[in-house]
Amino acid sequence: MNTPALKEWPLWEVFVRSKQGLEHKHCGSLHAADAAQALHMARDVYTRRQEGVSIWVVPSAAITASNPDDKGELFDPAADKIYRHPTFYEIPEEVGHM
């Protein structure tokens, strides 16, 4: 069989949505040959106790992340825009998760 060594397989980031959760949360990384294999491996590794209802796998190379050293430059400008924060609104209980 002509399978590349594990270290040559691309790295995939795994996100799982739990039964109680509304959003997917990053739970780890794994190496896999392709997306289908990454999805199956993620299911086996990260949802062994049936705690998930949805899995996303994303190639690590496709993720662009900010540098923590640039946080001031990225996030400080939003601090003076208090109208963006929902502190001025009352949300009715009927709305639920928000």
PyMOL commands that set and color helices and strands:
alter all, ss='L'
color gray80, all
select helices_A, chain A and resi 6-8+35-46+60-62+68-80+82-84+86-88+93-95
alter helices_A, ss='H'
color red, helices_A
select strands_A, chain A and resi 11-18+25-31+52-59
alter strands_A, ss='S'
color yellow, strands_A
deselect
rebuild
show_as cartoon
